Amino acid sequence: MSRIKVVYKVTWPNGKIYVGGDLTDSIAYSGSPARASIEADFPTREARRSMSVSREILWGSESATDKEVRSVERELIVRLRANNPAIGYNRRPKLSDRRD
């Protein structure tokens, strides 16, 4: 099986999202979302007891360079507004760095 590089979206139970890139084709990889923000959104043991998180592949390529994957990842973070704390858990690019 050939490796495919992907950009994916993780959706948390509160509807917030995280957009990430996976260069390794690993089913278990889910990026580096803003941990403190997630913990703040699910502060109680009860809120953390049982939850489902979904991962959706938004884009994939067998031939893209790592640089191309990161470019698509950034584009989708901005387009989906995943770097807006009210919408998502991405912290880069910063909102002030956005190029719309």
N, CA, C and O atoms as CSV, one atom per row, in Angstrom:
chain,resi,resn,atom,element,x,y,z
A,1,MET,N,N,0.849,-1.168,0.000
A,1,MET,CA,C,0.000,0.000,0.000
A,1,MET,C,C,0.903,1.242,0.000
A,1,MET,O,O,1.820,1.347,0.815
A,2,SER,N,N,0.642,2.165,-0.905
A,2,SER,CA,C,1.450,3.384,-0.948
A,2,SER,C,C,0.988,4.362,0.121
A,2,SER,O,O,-0.180,4.386,0.510
A,3,ARG,N,N,1.926,5.156,0.578
A,3,ARG,CA,C,1.613,6.171,1.591
A,3,ARG,C,C,0.953,7.365,0.944
A,3,ARG,O,O,1.335,7.798,-0.144
A,4,ILE,N,N,-0.029,7.883,1.620
A,4,ILE,CA,C,-0.689,9.095,1.173
A,4,ILE,C,C,-0.532,10.139,2.271
A,4,ILE,O,O,-0.716,9.844,3.452
A,5,LYS,N,N,-0.199,11.329,1.883
A,5,LYS,CA,C,-0.123,12.435,2.832
A,5,LYS,C,C,-1.481,13.104,2.841
A,5,LYS,O,O,-2.088,13.300,1.788
A,6,VAL,N,N,-1.965,13.457,4.029
A,6,VAL,CA,C,-3.321,13.986,4.140
A,6,VAL,C,C,-3.388,15.242,4.989
A,6,VAL,O,O,-2.505,15.516,5.802
A,7,VAL,N,N,-4.446,15.990,4.784
A,7,VAL,CA,C,-4.852,17.061,5.681
A,7,VAL,C,C,-6.232,16.635,6.184
A,7,VAL,O,O,-7.106,16.277,5.395
A,8,TYR,N,N,-6.414,16.678,7.479
A,8,TYR,CA,C,-7.628,16.163,8.095
A,8,TYR,C,C,-8.245,17.201,9.026
A,8,TYR,O,O,-7.612,18.189,9.398
A,9,LYS,N,N,-9.492,16.947,9.388
A,9,LYS,CA,C,-10.205,17.778,10.365
A,9,LYS,C,C,-10.707,16.873,11.473
A,9,LYS,O,O,-11.376,15.871,11.220
A,10,VAL,N,N,-10.376,17.238,12.707
A,10,VAL,CA,C,-10.901,16.544,13.881
A,10,VAL,C,C,-12.013,17.418,14.445
A,10,VAL,O,O,-11.827,18.620,14.632
A,11,THR,N,N,-13.166,16.818,14.716
A,11,THR,CA,C,-14.288,17.541,15.310
A,11,THR,C,C,-14.539,16.973,16.699
A,11,THR,O,O,-14.738,15.771,16.870
A,12,TRP,N,N,-14.527,17.861,17.687
A,12,TRP,CA,C,-14.747,17.495,19.088
A,12,TRP,C,C,-16.238,17.550,19.404
A,12,TRP,O,O,-16.997,18.141,18.636
A,13,PRO,N,N,-16.683,16.951,20.513
A,13,PRO,CA,C,-18.105,16.919,20.850
A,13,PRO,C,C,-18.766,18.296,20.967
A,13,PRO,O,O,-19.979,18.413,20.791
A,14,ASN,N,N,-17.988,19.329,21.259
A,14,ASN,CA,C,-18.557,20.675,21.369
A,14,ASN,C,C,-18.637,21.374,20.015
A,14,ASN,O,O,-19.040,22.535,19.941
A,15,GLY,N,N,-18.255,20.675,18.941
A,15,GLY,CA,C,-18.331,21.228,17.596
A,15,GLY,C,C,-17.071,21.956,17.154
A,15,GLY,O,O,-16.938,22.311,15.983
A,16,LYS,N,N,-16.145,22.182,18.080
A,16,LYS,CA,C,-14.899,22.843,17.696
A,16,LYS,C,C,-14.036,21.878,16.881
A,16,LYS,O,O,-14.144,20.658,17.009
A,17,ILE,N,N,-13.178,22.460,16.038
A,17,ILE,CA,C,-12.394,21.649,15.120
A,17,ILE,C,C,-10.893,21.886,15.279
A,17,ILE,O,O,-10.447,22.884,15.845
A,18,TYR,N,N,-10.151,20.940,14.764
A,18,TYR,CA,C,-8.700,21.060,14.649
A,18,TYR,C,C,-8.342,20.552,13.265
A,18,TYR,O,O,-8.766,19.463,12.877
A,19,VAL,N,N,-7.566,21.328,12.513
A,19,VAL,CA,C,-7.118,20.921,11.187
A,19,VAL,C,C,-5.635,20.610,11.269
A,19,VAL,O,O,-4.859,21.398,11.809
A,20,GLY,N,N,-5.242,19.466,10.736
A,20,GLY,CA,C,-3.846,19.067,10.798
A,20,GLY,C,C,-3.414,18.335,9.547
A,20,GLY,O,O,-4.234,17.924,8.726
A,21,GLY,N,N,-2.115,18.181,9.422
A,21,GLY,CA,C,-1.539,17.433,8.316
A,21,GLY,C,C,-0.854,16.187,8.848
A,21,GLY,O,O,-0.272,16.201,9.932
A,22,ASP,N,N,-0.927,15.115,8.082
A,22,ASP,CA,C,-0.288,13.859,8.455
A,22,ASP,C,C,0.601,13.423,7.297
A,22,ASP,O,O,0.109,13.079,6.222
A,23,LEU,N,N,1.902,13.441,7.519
A,23,LEU,CA,C,2.869,13.071,6.491
A,23,LEU,C,C,3.227,11.595,6.550
A,23,LEU,O,O,3.979,11.107,5.705
A,24,THR,N,N,2.696,10.870,7.544
A,24,THR,CA,C,3.113,9.491,7.798
A,24,THR,C,C,2.058,8.449,7.477
A,24,THR,O,O,2.344,7.253,7.546
A,25,ASP,N,N,0.858,8.859,7.133
A,25,ASP,CA,C,-0.236,7.927,6.841
A,25,ASP,C,C,-0.597,7.081,8.061
A,25,ASP,O,O,-0.907,5.896,7.935
A,26,SER,N,N,-0.552,7.698,9.239
A,26,SER,CA,C,-0.830,6.983,10.481
A,26,SER,C,C,-2.277,7.208,10.915
A,26,SER,O,O,-2.703,8.350,11.086
A,27,ILE,N,N,-3.014,6.152,11.091
A,27,ILE,CA,C,-4.405,6.244,11.541
A,27,ILE,C,C,-4.493,6.797,12.961
A,27,ILE,O,O,-5.508,7.386,13.333
A,28,ALA,N,N,-3.456,6.617,13.744
A,28,ALA,CA,C,-3.483,7.036,15.143
A,28,ALA,C,C,-3.059,8.485,15.354
A,28,ALA,O,O,-3.249,9.024,16.444
A,29,TYR,N,N,-2.493,9.124,14.343
A,29,TYR,CA,C,-1.989,10.487,14.521
A,29,TYR,C,C,-3.136,11.484,14.488
A,29,TYR,O,O,-3.976,11.441,13.589
A,30,SER,N,N,-3.173,12.380,15.467
A,30,SER,CA,C,-4.229,13.402,15.478
A,30,SER,C,C,-3.686,14.783,15.802
A,30,SER,O,O,-4.415,15.625,16.327
A,31,GLY,N,N,-2.431,15.026,15.501
A,31,GLY,CA,C,-1.869,16.364,15.587
A,31,GLY,C,C,-1.573,16.857,16.978
A,31,GLY,O,O,-1.433,16.087,17.928
A,32,SER,N,N,-1.483,18.178,17.065
A,32,SER,CA,C,-1.150,18.846,18.317
A,32,SER,C,C,-2.115,19.993,18.588
A,32,SER,O,O,-1.716,21.157,18.570
A,33,PRO,N,N,-3.373,19.673,18.838
A,33,PRO,CA,C,-4.324,20.748,19.131
A,33,PRO,C,C,-3.964,21.447,20.439
A,33,PRO,O,O,-3.183,20.925,21.235
A,34,ALA,N,N,-4.530,22.614,20.652
A,34,ALA,CA,C,-4.265,23.413,21.848
A,34,ALA,C,C,-4.811,22.688,23.087
A,34,ALA,O,O,-5.986,22.820,23.431
A,35,ARG,N,N,-3.952,21.934,23.736
A,35,ARG,CA,C,-4.343,21.079,24.856
A,35,ARG,C,C,-5.042,21.849,25.968
A,35,ARG,O,O,-6.080,21.410,26.464
A,36,ALA,N,N,-4.489,22.987,26.366
A,36,ALA,CA,C,-5.082,23.765,27.459
A,36,ALA,C,C,-6.495,24.227,27.101
A,36,ALA,O,O,-7.372,24.277,27.964
A,37,SER,N,N,-6.710,24.557,25.848
A,37,SER,CA,C,-8.050,24.994,25.417
A,37,SER,C,C,-9.046,23.844,25.461
A,37,SER,O,O,-10.196,24.028,25.861
A,38,ILE,N,N,-8.611,22.671,25.054
A,38,ILE,CA,C,-9.495,21.497,25.111
A,38,ILE,C,C,-9.822,21.166,26.560
A,38,ILE,O,O,-10.977,20.900,26.894
A,39,GLU,N,N,-8.811,21.183,27.417
A,39,GLU,CA,C,-9.044,20.898,28.836
A,39,GLU,C,C,-10.004,21.911,29.447
A,39,GLU,O,O,-10.834,21.550,30.281
A,40,ALA,N,N,-9.902,23.177,29.042
A,40,ALA,CA,C,-10.806,24.209,29.559
A,40,ALA,C,C,-12.238,23.990,29.072
A,40,ALA,O,O,-13.193,24.280,29.792
A,41,ASP,N,N,-12.385,23.477,27.848
A,41,ASP,CA,C,-13.719,23.229,27.301
A,41,ASP,C,C,-14.379,21.994,27.898
A,41,ASP,O,O,-15.604,21.870,27.865
A,42,PHE,N,N,-13.585,21.084,28.440
A,42,PHE,CA,C,-14.103,19.866,29.073
A,42,PHE,C,C,-13.497,19.762,30.472
A,42,PHE,O,O,-12.670,18.887,30.729
A,43,PRO,N,N,-13.910,20.661,31.382
A,43,PRO,CA,C,-13.219,20.796,32.669
A,43,PRO,C,C,-13.540,19.730,33.711
A,43,PRO,O,O,-12.741,19.509,34.621
A,44,THR,N,N,-14.668,19.076,33.605
A,44,THR,CA,C,-15.061,18.140,34.657
A,44,THR,C,C,-14.804,16.693,34.246
A,44,THR,O,O,-14.730,16.368,33.061
A,45,ARG,N,N,-14.673,15.851,35.237
A,45,ARG,CA,C,-14.500,14.414,34.994
A,45,ARG,C,C,-15.712,13.892,34.224
A,45,ARG,O,O,-15.568,13.057,33.331
A,46,GLU,N,N,-16.890,14.376,34.563
A,46,GLU,CA,C,-18.106,13.941,33.862
A,46,GLU,C,C,-18.054,14.310,32.382
A,46,GLU,O,O,-18.434,13.508,31.529
A,47,ALA,N,N,-17.588,15.513,32.074
A,47,ALA,CA,C,-17.491,15.946,30.678
A,47,ALA,C,C,-16.488,15.099,29.893
A,47,ALA,O,O,-16.592,14.974,28.673
A,48,ARG,N,N,-15.524,14.524,30.597
A,48,ARG,CA,C,-14.477,13.734,29.945
A,48,ARG,C,C,-14.744,12.230,29.978
A,48,ARG,O,O,-14.010,11.448,29.373
A,49,ARG,N,N,-15.787,11.840,30.681
A,49,ARG,CA,C,-16.045,10.408,30.896
A,49,ARG,C,C,-16.240,9.641,29.595
A,49,ARG,O,O,-15.665,8.567,29.418
A,50,SER,N,N,-17.030,10.173,28.700
A,50,SER,CA,C,-17.303,9.492,27.440
A,50,SER,C,C,-17.507,10.533,26.352
A,50,SER,O,O,-18.395,11.380,26.448
A,51,MET,N,N,-16.684,10.465,25.326
A,51,MET,CA,C,-16.845,11.399,24.213
A,51,MET,C,C,-16.368,10.745,22.931
A,51,MET,O,O,-15.496,9.876,22.936
A,52,SER,N,N,-16.956,11.180,21.845
A,52,SER,CA,C,-16.557,10.714,20.524
A,52,SER,C,C,-15.977,11.886,19.755
A,52,SER,O,O,-16.542,12.980,19.736
A,53,VAL,N,N,-14.854,11.643,19.130
A,53,VAL,CA,C,-14.173,12.634,18.313
A,53,VAL,C,C,-14.091,12.044,16.913
A,53,VAL,O,O,-13.743,10.873,16.754
A,54,SER,N,N,-14.407,12.842,15.893
A,54,SER,CA,C,-14.339,12.310,14.530
A,54,SER,C,C,-13.164,12.920,13.785
A,54,SER,O,O,-12.782,14.064,14.033
A,55,ARG,N,N,-12.598,12.148,12.875
A,55,ARG,CA,C,-11.478,12.589,12.040
A,55,ARG,C,C,-11.888,12.390,10.587
A,55,ARG,O,O,-12.221,11.280,10.174
A,56,GLU,N,N,-11.862,13.461,9.825
A,56,GLU,CA,C,-12.276,13.441,8.424
A,56,GLU,C,C,-11.105,13.880,7.547
A,56,GLU,O,O,-10.478,14.905,7.815
A,57,ILE,N,N,-10.812,13.116,6.511
A,57,ILE,CA,C,-9.767,13.492,5.563
A,57,ILE,C,C,-10.349,14.546,4.625
A,57,ILE,O,O,-11.342,14.302,3.939
A,58,LEU,N,N,-9.716,15.723,4.603
A,58,LEU,CA,C,-10.171,16.815,3.744
A,58,LEU,C,C,-9.431,16.840,2.412
A,58,LEU,O,O,-9.972,17.309,1.411
A,59,TRP,N,N,-8.203,16.340,2.394
A,59,TRP,CA,C,-7.354,16.391,1.206
A,59,TRP,C,C,-6.278,15.332,1.330
A,59,TRP,O,O,-5.808,15.053,2.433
A,60,GLY,N,N,-5.883,14.742,0.226
A,60,GLY,CA,C,-4.821,13.761,0.254
A,60,GLY,C,C,-4.058,13.708,-1.051
A,60,GLY,O,O,-4.584,14.054,-2.108
A,61,SER,N,N,-2.801,13.268,-0.967
A,61,SER,CA,C,-1.964,13.172,-2.146
A,61,SER,C,C,-0.876,12.125,-1.934
A,61,SER,O,O,-0.295,12.031,-0.852
A,62,GLU,N,N,-0.607,11.346,-2.967
A,62,GLU,CA,C,0.500,10.392,-2.935
A,62,GLU,C,C,1.790,11.039,-3.421
A,62,GLU,O,O,2.870,10.485,-3.216
A,63,SER,N,N,1.698,12.210,-4.066
A,63,SER,CA,C,2.890,12.806,-4.677
A,63,SER,C,C,3.276,14.181,-4.120
A,63,SER,O,O,4.311,14.725,-4.508
A,64,ALA,N,N,2.487,14.740,-3.242
A,64,ALA,CA,C,2.775,16.077,-2.709
A,64,ALA,C,C,4.035,16.064,-1.856
A,64,ALA,O,O,4.347,15.079,-1.186
A,65,THR,N,N,4.745,17.174,-1.898
A,65,THR,CA,C,5.892,17.342,-1.004
A,65,THR,C,C,5.372,17.708,0.382
A,65,THR,O,O,4.214,18.094,0.538
A,66,ASP,N,N,6.232,17.585,1.379
A,66,ASP,CA,C,5.850,17.977,2.732
A,66,ASP,C,C,5.462,19.454,2.751
A,66,ASP,O,O,4.519,19.841,3.441
A,67,LYS,N,N,6.185,20.272,2.000
A,67,LYS,CA,C,5.894,21.705,1.933
A,67,LYS,C,C,4.501,21.951,1.353
A,67,LYS,O,O,3.778,22.823,1.836
A,68,GLU,N,N,4.122,21.197,0.332
A,68,GLU,CA,C,2.785,21.347,-0.258
A,68,GLU,C,C,1.703,20.949,0.737
A,68,GLU,O,O,0.661,21.600,0.812
A,69,VAL,N,N,1.938,19.897,1.494
A,69,VAL,CA,C,0.963,19.462,2.502
A,69,VAL,C,C,0.784,20.558,3.548
A,69,VAL,O,O,-0.343,20.883,3.922
A,70,ARG,N,N,1.877,21.120,4.013
A,70,ARG,CA,C,1.789,22.188,5.019
A,70,ARG,C,C,1.075,23.419,4.467
A,70,ARG,O,O,0.363,24.105,5.201
A,71,SER,N,N,1.258,23.698,3.194
A,71,SER,CA,C,0.583,24.831,2.561
A,71,SER,C,C,-0.925,24.607,2.505
A,71,SER,O,O,-1.701,25.515,2.806
A,72,VAL,N,N,-1.340,23.403,2.120
A,72,VAL,CA,C,-2.771,23.074,2.078
A,72,VAL,C,C,-3.341,23.094,3.495
A,72,VAL,O,O,-4.454,23.575,3.711
A,73,GLU,N,N,-2.590,22.577,4.450
A,73,GLU,CA,C,-3.029,22.585,5.847
A,73,GLU,C,C,-3.295,24.021,6.312
A,73,GLU,O,O,-4.347,24.305,6.885
A,74,ARG,N,N,-2.360,24.904,6.068
A,74,ARG,CA,C,-2.521,26.309,6.471
A,74,ARG,C,C,-3.734,26.935,5.785
A,74,ARG,O,O,-4.524,27.636,6.417
A,75,GLU,N,N,-3.870,26.673,4.489
A,75,GLU,CA,C,-5.012,27.213,3.732
A,75,GLU,C,C,-6.338,26.762,4.341
A,75,GLU,O,O,-7.263,27.562,4.485
A,76,LEU,N,N,-6.429,25.493,4.695
A,76,LEU,CA,C,-7.680,24.971,5.258
A,76,LEU,C,C,-7.916,25.462,6.684
A,76,LEU,O,O,-9.062,25.681,7.076
A,77,ILE,N,N,-6.853,25.637,7.462
A,77,ILE,CA,C,-7.007,26.215,8.804
A,77,ILE,C,C,-7.655,27.590,8.695
A,77,ILE,O,O,-8.594,27.905,9.425
A,78,VAL,N,N,-7.146,28.399,7.780
A,78,VAL,CA,C,-7.668,29.753,7.603
A,78,VAL,C,C,-9.082,29.720,7.021
A,78,VAL,O,O,-9.967,30.425,7.507
A,79,ARG,N,N,-9.300,28.906,5.984
A,79,ARG,CA,C,-10.618,28.848,5.343
A,79,ARG,C,C,-11.700,28.375,6.311
A,79,ARG,O,O,-12.807,28.912,6.316
A,80,LEU,N,N,-11.385,27.382,7.123
A,80,LEU,CA,C,-12.369,26.839,8.070
A,80,LEU,C,C,-12.389,27.606,9.392
A,80,LEU,O,O,-13.213,27.338,10.266
A,81,ARG,N,N,-11.467,28.567,9.525
A,81,ARG,CA,C,-11.362,29.411,10.714
A,81,ARG,C,C,-11.043,28.598,11.969
A,81,ARG,O,O,-11.465,28.941,13.073
A,82,ALA,N,N,-10.298,27.528,11.778
A,82,ALA,CA,C,-9.920,26.662,12.892
A,82,ALA,C,C,-8.966,27.351,13.865
A,82,ALA,O,O,-8.754,26.862,14.974
A,83,ASN,N,N,-8.394,28.475,13.460
A,83,ASN,CA,C,-7.500,29.230,14.343
A,83,ASN,C,C,-8.240,30.305,15.129
A,83,ASN,O,O,-7.616,31.086,15.848
A,84,ASN,N,N,-9.543,30.353,15.000
A,84,ASN,CA,C,-10.384,31.247,15.802
A,84,ASN,C,C,-10.774,30.457,17.055
A,84,ASN,O,O,-11.445,29.433,16.932
A,85,PRO,N,N,-10.382,30.891,18.243
A,85,PRO,CA,C,-10.654,30.122,19.468
A,85,PRO,C,C,-12.136,29.782,19.682
A,85,PRO,O,O,-12.444,28.823,20.389
A,86,ALA,N,N,-13.039,30.533,19.098
A,86,ALA,CA,C,-14.462,30.219,19.229
A,86,ALA,C,C,-14.866,29.058,18.316
A,86,ALA,O,O,-15.933,28.471,18.495
A,87,ILE,N,N,-14.028,28.731,17.351
A,87,ILE,CA,C,-14.355,27.719,16.340
A,87,ILE,C,C,-13.444,26.504,16.414
A,87,ILE,O,O,-13.889,25.379,16.186
A,88,GLY,N,N,-12.160,26.723,16.735
A,88,GLY,CA,C,-11.239,25.605,16.660
A,88,GLY,C,C,-10.084,25.671,17.626
A,88,GLY,O,O,-9.937,26.618,18.400
A,89,TYR,N,N,-9.257,24.624,17.559
A,89,TYR,CA,C,-8.136,24.452,18.466
A,89,TYR,C,C,-6.773,24.684,17.808
A,89,TYR,O,O,-5.743,24.418,18.428
A,90,ASN,N,N,-6.749,25.168,16.581
A,90,ASN,CA,C,-5.481,25.537,15.960
A,90,ASN,C,C,-5.054,26.897,16.503
A,90,ASN,O,O,-5.889,27.784,16.678
A,91,ARG,N,N,-3.781,27.062,16.767
A,91,ARG,CA,C,-3.283,28.350,17.248
A,91,ARG,C,C,-2.369,29.025,16.231
A,91,ARG,O,O,-1.948,30.165,16.429
A,92,ARG,N,N,-2.068,28.330,15.157
A,92,ARG,CA,C,-1.273,28.895,14.060
A,92,ARG,C,C,-1.968,28.587,12.759
A,92,ARG,O,O,-2.502,27.487,12.610
A,93,PRO,N,N,-1.989,29.498,11.810
A,93,PRO,CA,C,-1.467,30.850,11.959
A,93,PRO,C,C,-2.341,31.659,12.908
A,93,PRO,O,O,-3.545,31.423,13.013
A,94,LYS,N,N,-1.727,32.609,13.595
A,94,LYS,CA,C,-2.496,33.468,14.496
A,94,LYS,C,C,-3.508,34.255,13.677
A,94,LYS,O,O,-3.285,34.543,12.501
A,95,LEU,N,N,-4.617,34.598,14.307
A,95,LEU,CA,C,-5.664,35.342,13.602
A,95,LEU,C,C,-5.114,36.600,12.957
A,95,LEU,O,O,-5.532,36.948,11.853
A,96,SER,N,N,-4.194,37.290,13.605
A,96,SER,CA,C,-3.638,38.512,13.042
A,96,SER,C,C,-2.741,38.245,11.839
A,96,SER,O,O,-2.443,39.156,11.067
A,97,ASP,N,N,-2.304,36.974,11.678
A,97,ASP,CA,C,-1.453,36.595,10.562
A,97,ASP,C,C,-2.248,36.158,9.339
A,97,ASP,O,O,-1.665,35.875,8.292
A,98,ARG,N,N,-3.558,36.099,9.456
A,98,ARG,CA,C,-4.401,35.577,8.379
A,98,ARG,C,C,-4.263,36.393,7.113
A,98,ARG,O,O,-4.184,37.622,7.135
A,99,ARG,N,N,-4.237,35.672,6.015
A,99,ARG,CA,C,-4.194,36.311,4.691
A,99,ARG,C,C,-5.424,35.872,3.912
A,99,ARG,O,O,-5.386,34.873,3.194
A,100,ASP,N,N,-6.510,36.614,4.051
A,100,ASP,CA,C,-7.762,36.231,3.353
A,100,ASP,C,C,-7.801,36.792,1.959
A,100,ASP,O,O,-8.771,36.574,1.232
